[in-house]
Amino acid sequence: MTEELQEQQDLVEDLLGRLADPGEKVRETAAEALAVSTGDEDWRPDDLILGDGIDTIAGLLGDRNVHTVGAALTILTAIASVGEEEALVERGVIAVLEPMRDHRDPGVREKVRELLWLLSPEVEDVVTSKPQDEY
């Protein structure tokens, strides 16, 4: 592992640890830092997925701080957007998101709708293949 990758992994671990801090401002800052990092062209969700980060981030969805909730939704959406929807579904994220459709904050409601759309495609969006008839 290169030194740069190790530094990134250490940073993600540090921020994940801060997400469980009792201080609201600490959680908010850590969540926003992780959310900003998802915009980096080299960002990969591997460290979050392998390090129980999804559970930690999903746990923030019930936070009373709207900024923390919004940052958590941004991170989860970024994970889904790079093809890791299954990791979120397996961790029960849809069940956490469903009651949030009626969240008091319109920005949070919009992010919830976007993420649910990524995680649960409509029936008509699912492509099924039919075996070719053999002659």
Secondary structure as UniProt FT lines:
FT   HELIX           3..18
FT   TURN            19..20
FT   HELIX           24..37
FT   TURN            38..39
FT   TURN            41..42
FT   HELIX           46..50
FT   TURN            51..52
FT   HELIX           53..59
FT   HELIX           60..62
FT   HELIX           66..81
FT   TURN            82..83
FT   HELIX           85..90
FT   TURN            91..92
FT   HELIX           93..97
FT   HELIX           98..102
FT   HELIX           106..119
FT   HELIX           123..125
//
